[in-house]
Amino acid sequence: MPKKSKAEKRNSHEKIIYVAAELFLDQGIAETSVSEIMQKARITHGGFYRHIPARTNM
């Protein structure tokens, strides 16, 4: 698969944020799953986790 341009990456990231915010407002953070965000944003697990940094110091 060809590498995405910076604009495409930015658009994907913004879409994830928008979809997550929409779901959080509609049903609450506790009731929203990562899978649900990915499905509504139409991205894969790998695509999602490339946009969201790991929090290793929690």
N, C-alpha and C positions, 0 to 999 in steps of 0.2 A: 504494500500500500504506500502511495506517495506521502511524503512528509507534509504536514499542514503548514500553511503560512502563518505568520504572526497574527494577521487579522482573523484567520479562521480559528486559531487558538483562543484569541480574545473573545470572539463571538461565542464559542462553546462555553468558556468560563462564565461569561455574562448570562448565558442561558441557564446554566446550573444554578447560579445565584438567584436569578429571577424565579425559577421554578421552585427552588427550596423555600424562598421567602413566601411565595404564594401558598404553598402547602402548609408552612408553619402558621401563617395567618388563618388559613381555613380550618385546620384541624389540630393545631398545636405541635410543638416540637416533639413532645413525648410520643405522639401518635403518628409521626412521620418517619418512614424508614428510608435508608439510603437507596434500597431497591426501588422504592416508589419514586424517588427523585430521579433516578437514572431512567426509569421507564418513561416518565412524563417528559424528560428532557431528551429522550431518544439517544442515549449514549450507553456505552458498554461499561463494565466494571473497570477495566483498564483505563478507559477514557476518563472516567470519574476520578479515579485515584491519581492520575497524572495532574489533575487540576487542583486537588486538595492535598496540601502537605501533611505528612505524618506528624503527630504530636508525640514524640518519644520521651519527653521529660514530664509526663503527667504523673 
